Amino acid sequence: MDTPHAPTEQKIGPYIVIRTLGEGITGKVKLAVNKETNENVAIKIIPKSSFEKRADLQEKVHRECALMRLTDHPNILKLLAYYESARHIYIVLEYAKQGELFDYLISRRVLPEDQALDFFRQIILAIEYLHSFGICHRDLKPENILLDEYTRVKIADFGFARWVRSNIAETSCGSPHYAAPEVINGHPYDGRKADIWSCGIILFALLAGYLPFDDPSIRTLLHKVKRGSFQMPRFRPEIQDLIQKILTVDPQNRITIPEIKQHPAFRLGLNESYIFPSPVQYSNLEPIDIKTIKPELLDNLRQIGFKDDELETQLSSTENTMAKVFLSMLQERFDPDSLPWNQLAVSEANELSQEPIMHASKVPKFNKNSTDAFQRHIVSPSESYSMGAMSIANQSEWTLVEDYDAIIEDVFDTYGASIWQVMYNIQTFLNTNGMQWFHPDPQSFIARNEETNFYIAIEATFRTTDDVTILVRLKRGDEAEFNSIFESLKSTLGIAA
């Protein structure tokens, strides 16, 4: 009698595939574990056959994956690695254990106001970060917003999936429930303003348990969205006002992200003196002399795939370009001197200062094919790709240098205080100690004492749903000054020595 063979273990680089998490129009998503670190990851597997109609598409996906790898925001799903085989592309992503916000909503129907606003803040701040580089999501909905094990927001699918979608626009059908009127009308539109509309729909759904625009008739539904016609629930007045300002049909009159951050509803439950995070703002419209760029940064741009003549053209341009976006991201990560410290007096960034680097593809066809209150898009078998057997994968040749080294670092734990309160306390501490600082996202600071040439980075990571660990790194300066600052910060946050 033949003995049955055990299933073949599927490997992608150091990752062992465990099971399928889901399947969509861009391919399958697998749960895998890194056999070296025991870390769980999600691997999106895209068949190269989906690029057959566009010879340049693979290079664009490659570059966009590099862009995603450089994005550094706690509320954006992190790209960890990129592999290729003869037939597939493998995108290794951070694993969001709790899955889609959609499923979280379905199981609870309505969220408490404080939790709904907390999710909304995280979404808005993540989208502001993308917009600061000229990147628009254009497909914000609860299926594309994930939750990690600590119930923190992770925005997904803002990058490479767009290229695949543009290749199958004639067959894929999306839901119009989250789309802005200008998108449905098929007019040229500003993706940043359309993203804001989608955020408003999500906020409404989080609080109400249903969508503002819905109708059994697709024609009537589209008409309602175009007119901005919906019934406002009995939310508190500040929230009603914010939703009304977001769901404004004319995109020119729609509230902006800086204005949302100043709105009373956005601050409900938080300290009035807390200054919300803002992305570090670089002016990507000014021409850049390639001779002024540090050699190691140029090497990184070449590793990403830019040729020298391409770099010369894009960096010297008076428009926002992919090369400038990459350079800004590299500078922020690896070169603290390059940060625009002279702009710290500006209280809020102009979210429209960067021209978009990603432009809209065809307006999708809409099809009302969901039966739940939040309109999840149902993928039919004809829309998904047959993956077949996985072929042997090799890691992409491009690599990026690691973050600039810390001279010294130390950590301590906080207990019971919300992340917003912890960040406010750190702001107060830095101000009291006469330090300049950037607060680029809800969990980090970059600070310096200009007189002593002292630079530190402060980062909070969640240890439980309610508690965080604070990591402080000395980037430049005196170790004795670092030790003094570190102990003082612990004391300020109520941690006994």
C-alpha positions as CSV (number, residue, x, y, z in Angstrom):
1,M,0.0,0.0,0.0
2,D,1.3,3.4,-0.9
3,T,1.9,5.8,1.9
4,P,0.3,9.3,1.3
5,H,2.9,12.0,0.8
6,A,2.8,15.0,3.1
7,P,1.8,18.2,1.4
8,T,4.8,20.0,-0.1
9,E,5.9,22.9,2.1
10,Q,5.6,26.1,0.1
11,K,8.5,28.6,0.6
12,I,9.1,32.1,-0.7
13,G,12.5,33.2,0.4
14,P,12.7,32.7,4.2
15,Y,8.9,32.6,4.4
16,I,6.9,29.4,4.8
17,V,3.3,29.6,3.5
18,I,0.7,28.6,6.1
19,R,-2.7,29.2,4.4
20,T,-4.6,31.5,2.1
21,L,-6.0,34.6,3.7
22,G,-8.0,35.8,0.8
23,E,-8.3,36.3,-2.9
24,G,-9.2,39.4,-5.0
25,I,-8.9,40.8,-8.5
26,T,-5.1,41.3,-8.1
27,G,-4.3,37.7,-6.9
28,K,-4.2,35.7,-3.7
29,V,-3.0,36.7,-0.3
30,K,-1.2,34.1,1.8
31,L,-0.4,34.0,5.5
32,A,3.3,33.0,6.0
33,V,5.9,32.9,8.7
34,N,9.5,34.0,8.6
35,K,11.4,30.8,9.6
36,E,14.3,32.9,10.9
37,T,12.3,35.4,13.1
38,N,9.0,33.5,13.6
39,E,7.2,36.7,12.4
40,N,3.9,36.3,10.6
41,V,3.5,38.2,7.3
42,A,1.0,38.4,4.5
43,I,2.2,37.7,1.0
44,K,0.3,39.1,-2.0
45,I,0.9,36.9,-5.0
46,I,0.4,38.6,-8.4
47,P,0.6,36.6,-11.6
48,K,2.8,38.2,-14.3
49,S,0.2,37.3,-16.8
50,S,-1.9,40.2,-15.5
51,F,0.8,42.6,-17.0
52,E,0.7,41.1,-20.5
53,K,-1.0,44.0,-22.2
54,R,1.5,46.6,-20.8
55,A,5.1,45.9,-21.3
56,D,6.2,48.7,-19.0
57,L,3.9,47.7,-16.2
58,Q,6.3,45.4,-14.3
59,E,9.0,48.1,-14.0
60,K,6.4,50.4,-12.7
61,V,5.2,47.9,-10.1
62,H,8.9,47.3,-9.2
63,R,9.4,51.0,-8.6
64,E,6.2,51.4,-6.8
65,C,7.1,48.6,-4.4
66,A,10.3,50.4,-3.6
67,L,8.1,53.5,-2.9
68,M,5.9,51.5,-0.6
69,R,8.9,50.1,1.2
70,L,10.1,53.6,2.0
71,T,6.8,54.7,3.3
72,D,7.1,55.0,7.1
73,H,3.9,55.6,8.9
74,P,2.4,53.4,11.7
75,N,-1.0,53.5,10.1
76,I,0.1,52.4,6.7
77,L,0.7,48.7,6.0
78,K,4.4,48.2,5.6
79,L,6.0,46.4,2.6
80,L,8.7,44.2,4.0
81,A,10.2,42.5,0.9
82,Y,9.6,41.9,-2.8
83,Y,10.3,38.6,-4.7
84,E,9.9,37.6,-8.3
85,S,9.7,34.2,-10.0
86,A,9.2,33.3,-13.7
87,R,5.4,33.6,-13.3
88,H,4.7,35.6,-10.2
89,I,5.5,38.7,-8.2
90,Y,5.4,38.2,-4.4
91,I,4.8,41.2,-2.2
92,V,5.6,40.5,1.5
93,L,3.5,42.8,3.7
94,E,3.1,43.4,7.4
95,Y,0.4,41.1,8.8
96,A,-2.7,42.8,10.2
97,K,-4.0,40.1,12.6
98,Q,-7.5,41.4,13.0
99,G,-8.2,41.7,9.3
100,E,-10.4,44.2,7.6
101,L,-12.2,47.1,9.3
102,F,-15.1,45.9,7.2
103,D,-15.4,42.6,9.3
104,Y,-14.8,44.5,12.5
105,L,-17.8,46.8,11.6
106,I,-20.0,43.9,10.6
107,S,-19.5,42.2,13.9
108,R,-20.3,45.3,15.9
109,R,-22.5,47.2,13.5
110,V,-22.0,50.6,15.3
111,L,-18.8,51.8,17.1
112,P,-18.7,53.9,20.2
113,E,-18.0,57.6,19.3
114,D,-14.6,57.7,20.9
115,Q,-13.4,54.6,19.0
116,A,-14.9,55.7,15.7
117,L,-13.1,59.1,16.0
118,D,-9.9,57.4,17.0
119,F,-10.1,55.2,13.8
120,F,-10.9,58.3,11.8
121,R,-7.9,60.2,13.1
122,Q,-5.6,57.4,12.2
123,I,-7.0,57.2,8.7
124,I,-6.8,60.9,8.1
125,L,-3.2,61.2,9.4
126,A,-2.1,58.2,7.2
127,I,-3.8,59.8,4.1
128,E,-2.2,63.1,4.9
129,Y,1.2,61.4,4.9
130,L,0.5,59.8,1.5
131,H,-0.7,63.1,0.1
132,S,2.4,64.9,1.3
133,F,4.3,62.9,-1.2
134,G,1.8,63.4,-4.0
135,I,0.4,59.8,-3.5
136,C,-3.4,59.4,-3.6
137,H,-5.2,56.2,-2.5
138,R,-8.3,56.5,-4.6
139,D,-9.9,53.3,-3.3
140,L,-10.6,54.0,0.4
141,K,-13.2,51.7,1.9
142,P,-13.4,49.4,5.0
143,E,-12.0,46.4,3.0
144,N,-8.8,48.4,2.3
145,I,-8.3,49.4,6.0
146,L,-6.9,46.7,8.2
147,L,-6.5,46.3,11.9
148,D,-3.5,44.9,13.7
149,E,-3.5,42.9,16.9
150,Y,-3.7,46.1,18.9
151,T,-6.7,47.3,16.9
152,R,-4.6,50.0,15.2
153,V,-5.4,51.1,11.7
154,K,-3.3,49.9,8.7
155,I,-4.1,51.5,5.3
156,A,-3.6,48.9,2.6
157,D,-3.7,48.7,-1.2
158,F,-2.6,52.2,-2.1
159,G,0.2,51.3,-4.4
160,F,0.9,48.4,-6.8
161,A,-2.7,47.2,-7.0
162,R,-3.5,50.4,-8.9
163,W,-1.4,49.3,-11.8
164,V,-3.1,45.9,-12.1
165,R,-6.5,47.5,-11.8
166,S,-5.8,49.9,-14.6
167,N,-5.2,46.8,-16.8
168,I,-8.6,45.2,-16.0
169,A,-10.8,48.3,-15.7
170,E,-13.1,47.0,-18.3
171,T,-14.1,43.9,-16.4
172,S,-13.8,44.9,-12.7
173,C,-16.8,46.4,-11.0
174,G,-16.5,48.6,-7.9
175,S,-18.9,50.1,-5.5
176,P,-19.9,53.7,-5.9
177,H,-20.9,54.0,-2.2
178,Y,-17.4,55.4,-1.2
179,A,-16.7,57.3,-4.5
180,A,-16.8,61.1,-4.7
181,P,-19.3,62.7,-7.0
182,E,-16.6,64.0,-9.3
183,V,-15.3,60.4,-9.7
184,I,-18.7,59.1,-10.6
185,N,-19.3,61.9,-13.1
186,G,-16.2,60.7,-14.9
187,H,-14.6,64.2,-14.9
188,P,-10.9,64.8,-14.3
189,Y,-10.5,65.0,-10.5
190,D,-8.0,65.7,-7.8
191,G,-7.4,62.3,-6.1
192,R,-6.6,64.0,-2.7
193,K,-10.0,65.6,-2.5
194,A,-11.7,62.4,-3.6
195,D,-9.8,60.6,-0.8
196,I,-11.2,63.1,1.7
197,W,-14.8,62.3,0.6
198,S,-14.2,58.6,1.1
199,C,-12.9,59.3,4.6
200,G,-16.2,61.1,5.3
201,I,-18.2,58.1,4.1
202,I,-16.1,55.8,6.4
203,L,-16.6,58.1,9.4
204,F,-20.4,58.1,8.8
205,A,-20.4,54.3,8.6
206,L,-18.4,53.9,11.8
207,L,-20.8,56.0,13.7
208,A,-24.2,55.1,12.1
209,G,-23.7,51.4,11.2
210,Y,-24.8,52.0,7.6
211,L,-23.8,54.1,4.6
212,P,-25.1,57.6,3.8
213,F,-25.7,56.8,0.1
214,D,-27.6,53.7,-0.7
215,D,-30.5,52.5,-2.9
216,P,-31.7,49.3,-4.5
217,S,-31.5,51.1,-7.8
218,I,-28.0,51.8,-9.1
219,R,-29.3,54.7,-11.1
220,T,-30.9,56.3,-8.0
221,L,-27.8,55.6,-5.9
222,L,-25.6,57.4,-8.4
223,H,-28.0,60.3,-8.5
224,K,-27.9,60.6,-4.7
225,V,-24.1,60.6,-4.6
226,K,-23.9,63.2,-7.4
227,R,-26.3,65.4,-5.5
228,G,-24.8,64.7,-2.1
229,S,-28.3,63.8,-0.9
230,F,-28.4,61.9,2.4
231,Q,-30.1,62.0,5.8
232,M,-27.9,63.1,8.7
233,P,-28.3,60.9,11.8
234,R,-28.5,62.4,15.3
235,F,-24.8,62.7,15.9
236,R,-23.5,65.4,18.2
237,P,-23.5,68.8,16.4
238,E,-19.7,69.0,15.9
239,I,-19.6,65.6,14.2
240,Q,-22.6,66.5,12.0
241,D,-20.8,69.7,10.9
242,L,-17.6,67.8,10.1
243,I,-19.4,65.2,8.0
244,Q,-21.4,67.8,6.2
245,K,-18.2,69.7,5.3
246,I,-16.5,66.5,4.1
247,L,-19.5,65.3,2.0
248,T,-19.6,68.5,0.0
249,V,-20.3,67.8,-3.6
250,D,-18.1,70.6,-5.0
251,P,-14.5,69.5,-4.4
252,Q,-13.3,73.1,-4.4
253,N,-15.5,73.8,-1.4
254,R,-14.8,70.5,0.4
255,I,-12.9,70.7,3.7
256,T,-9.2,70.0,3.5
257,I,-7.1,67.8,5.8
258,P,-5.5,70.7,7.6
259,E,-9.0,72.1,8.2
260,I,-10.2,68.7,9.4
261,K,-7.4,68.6,11.9
262,Q,-8.5,72.0,13.2
263,H,-12.2,71.0,13.4
264,P,-13.6,70.6,17.0
265,A,-14.9,67.1,16.2
266,F,-11.4,65.9,15.3
267,R,-10.2,66.9,18.8
268,L,-13.0,65.5,20.8
269,G,-11.6,63.8,23.9
270,L,-8.1,65.0,23.4
271,N,-6.0,67.7,25.2
272,E,-6.8,71.1,23.7
273,S,-3.1,72.0,23.5
274,Y,-2.0,68.8,21.7
275,I,-0.5,69.6,18.3
276,F,-1.5,66.9,15.8
277,P,1.1,65.2,13.7
278,S,2.0,66.6,10.3
279,P,4.3,65.0,7.7
280,V,7.7,66.6,7.2
281,Q,7.2,69.0,4.3
282,Y,9.7,69.1,1.5
283,S,9.3,71.4,-1.5
284,N,9.3,69.0,-4.4
285,L,8.6,71.7,-6.9
286,E,12.0,73.3,-6.8
287,P,14.7,72.0,-9.2
288,I,17.4,70.0,-7.3
289,D,21.1,70.1,-8.4
290,I,22.2,66.5,-8.5
291,K,25.7,67.6,-7.4
292,T,24.3,68.7,-4.0
293,I,22.9,65.2,-3.2
294,K,24.9,63.0,-0.9
295,P,26.5,60.0,-2.8
296,E,24.9,57.4,-0.6
297,L,21.4,58.8,-1.4
298,L,22.2,58.8,-5.1
299,D,23.3,55.2,-4.8
300,N,20.0,54.3,-3.2
301,L,18.1,56.0,-6.1
302,R,20.1,54.0,-8.6
303,Q,19.4,50.8,-6.7
304,I,15.7,51.6,-6.9
305,G,16.1,51.6,-10.6
306,F,16.7,55.2,-11.7
307,K,19.3,55.7,-14.5
308,D,21.6,58.8,-14.2
309,D,20.0,60.6,-17.1
310,E,16.6,59.9,-15.7
311,L,17.7,61.3,-12.3
312,E,19.1,64.4,-13.9
313,T,15.8,65.1,-15.8
314,Q,13.5,64.4,-12.9
315,L,15.5,66.2,-10.2
316,S,15.9,69.3,-12.3
317,S,12.2,69.4,-13.1
318,T,10.0,72.2,-11.7
319,E,7.2,69.6,-11.1
320,N,6.8,66.9,-8.5
321,T,8.4,63.7,-9.8
322,M,9.0,60.2,-8.6
323,A,12.7,60.8,-8.1
324,K,12.0,63.8,-5.9
325,V,9.5,61.8,-3.8
326,F,12.1,59.0,-3.3
327,L,14.8,61.5,-2.4
328,S,12.5,63.2,0.2
329,M,11.8,59.8,1.8
330,L,15.4,58.8,1.8
331,Q,16.5,62.1,3.3
332,E,13.9,61.9,6.1
333,R,15.0,58.3,7.0
334,F,18.8,58.6,6.6
335,D,19.8,62.3,6.9
336,P,18.6,64.4,9.9
337,D,20.4,67.4,8.7
338,S,18.3,67.5,5.5
339,L,15.1,68.0,7.4
340,P,13.5,71.4,6.8
341,W,14.1,72.7,10.4
342,N,13.6,76.3,9.2
343,Q,9.9,75.5,8.4
344,L,9.0,74.5,12.0
345,A,7.3,77.9,12.5
346,V,4.7,76.9,10.0
347,S,1.8,75.4,12.0
348,E,0.1,73.4,9.3
349,A,1.4,72.0,6.0
350,N,-0.4,72.9,2.8
351,E,-1.8,69.5,1.7
352,L,-2.0,70.6,-1.9
353,S,1.6,71.8,-2.1
354,Q,2.7,68.6,-3.9
355,E,1.3,67.8,-7.3
356,P,0.1,64.2,-7.5
357,I,2.6,61.7,-8.9
358,M,-0.1,59.1,-9.6
359,H,-2.9,59.9,-12.0
360,A,-6.3,58.3,-12.2
361,S,-6.9,55.4,-14.5
362,K,-10.2,54.8,-16.2
363,V,-13.4,55.5,-14.3
364,P,-14.6,52.0,-13.1
365,K,-17.9,50.5,-13.9
366,F,-20.2,50.3,-10.9
367,N,-22.2,47.3,-9.9
368,K,-24.4,47.0,-6.8
369,N,-23.6,43.4,-5.9
370,S,-23.4,43.4,-2.2
371,T,-26.1,42.6,0.4
372,D,-24.5,44.0,3.5
373,A,-24.8,47.5,5.0
374,F,-21.2,48.5,4.1
375,Q,-21.2,47.2,0.5
376,R,-18.2,44.9,0.4
377,H,-17.2,44.3,-3.2
378,I,-17.9,40.6,-4.1
379,V,-15.2,39.1,-6.4
380,S,-16.6,36.6,-8.9
381,P,-14.5,33.7,-10.0
382,S,-14.0,35.3,-13.4
383,E,-12.4,38.3,-11.8
384,S,-9.8,36.4,-9.8
385,Y,-6.7,35.0,-11.3
386,S,-5.9,31.3,-11.4
387,M,-2.6,31.1,-9.5
388,G,-1.5,27.6,-10.4
389,A,1.6,26.3,-8.7
390,M,3.9,28.8,-7.2
391,S,7.2,29.1,-9.0
392,I,10.6,29.5,-7.4
393,A,11.0,33.0,-6.1
394,N,14.2,35.2,-6.0
395,Q,14.5,38.3,-4.0
396,S,14.6,41.5,-5.9
397,E,18.1,42.8,-6.7
398,W,17.4,46.2,-5.2
399,T,18.1,46.8,-1.6
400,L,18.1,49.9,0.6
401,V,20.6,50.9,3.2
402,E,19.4,50.6,6.7
403,D,18.3,53.6,8.8
404,Y,21.1,55.8,9.9
405,D,22.7,54.2,13.0
406,A,21.8,55.3,16.5
407,I,24.8,56.0,18.7
408,I,22.9,54.8,21.7
409,E,19.3,53.9,22.5
410,D,17.1,53.0,25.4
411,V,13.5,52.0,26.1
412,F,10.9,52.3,28.8
413,D,7.2,51.3,29.1
414,T,4.2,53.4,29.8
415,Y,0.9,52.1,31.3
416,G,-2.7,53.2,30.9
417,A,-2.3,56.5,29.1
418,S,-3.7,56.8,25.5
419,I,-1.2,57.2,22.7
420,W,-2.5,60.8,22.2
421,Q,-1.8,61.7,25.9
422,V,1.7,60.1,25.7
423,M,2.5,62.2,22.6
424,Y,1.1,65.3,24.2
425,N,3.3,64.8,27.3
426,I,6.3,64.3,25.0
427,Q,5.5,67.5,23.2
428,T,5.4,69.3,26.5
429,F,8.7,67.8,27.6
430,L,10.5,68.8,24.4
431,N,9.2,72.4,24.6
432,T,10.2,72.7,28.2
433,N,13.7,71.5,27.3
434,G,14.0,74.1,24.5
435,M,14.2,71.5,21.7
436,Q,13.0,71.8,18.1
437,W,10.9,68.9,17.0
438,F,8.9,67.3,14.2
439,H,5.9,65.1,15.0
440,P,5.5,63.3,11.6
441,D,3.1,60.6,12.7
442,P,1.0,59.7,15.8
443,Q,3.8,57.6,17.3
444,S,7.1,59.4,16.7
445,F,9.2,62.6,17.1
446,I,12.4,63.8,15.6
447,A,14.0,66.4,17.9
448,R,17.2,68.4,18.2
449,N,19.0,70.9,20.3
450,E,20.6,73.2,17.7
451,E,23.1,74.7,20.2
452,T,24.6,71.4,21.2
453,N,24.2,69.7,17.8
454,F,22.1,67.0,19.6
455,Y,19.5,64.9,17.7
456,I,17.2,62.2,19.0
457,A,14.4,60.1,17.6
458,I,11.5,59.0,19.8
459,E,9.2,56.2,18.7
460,A,6.2,54.6,20.5
461,T,5.2,51.0,19.7
462,F,2.2,49.2,21.1
463,R,2.8,46.5,23.7
464,T,-0.9,46.0,24.4
465,T,-4.1,47.7,23.2
466,D,-3.6,50.4,25.9
467,D,0.1,50.4,26.7
468,V,3.1,51.5,24.7
469,T,6.9,51.1,24.8
470,I,9.0,54.3,24.2
471,L,12.2,53.9,22.3
472,V,14.6,56.8,22.3
473,R,17.6,56.9,20.0
474,L,20.6,59.2,20.0
475,K,21.3,60.1,16.4
476,R,24.0,62.7,17.1
477,G,25.4,64.4,20.2
478,D,26.8,63.7,23.6
479,E,25.9,60.5,25.5
480,A,25.8,62.2,28.8
481,E,23.2,64.7,27.5
482,F,21.2,61.7,26.1
483,N,21.2,59.9,29.4
484,S,20.0,63.1,31.2
485,I,17.2,63.7,28.6
486,F,16.2,60.0,28.7
487,E,15.8,60.0,32.5
488,S,13.9,63.3,32.5
489,L,11.5,62.0,29.8
490,K,10.8,58.9,31.8
491,S,10.1,61.1,34.8
492,T,7.8,63.4,32.8
493,L,5.8,60.4,31.7
494,G,5.4,59.2,35.2
495,I,7.8,56.2,35.0
496,A,9.8,55.6,38.2
497,A,13.6,55.3,37.7
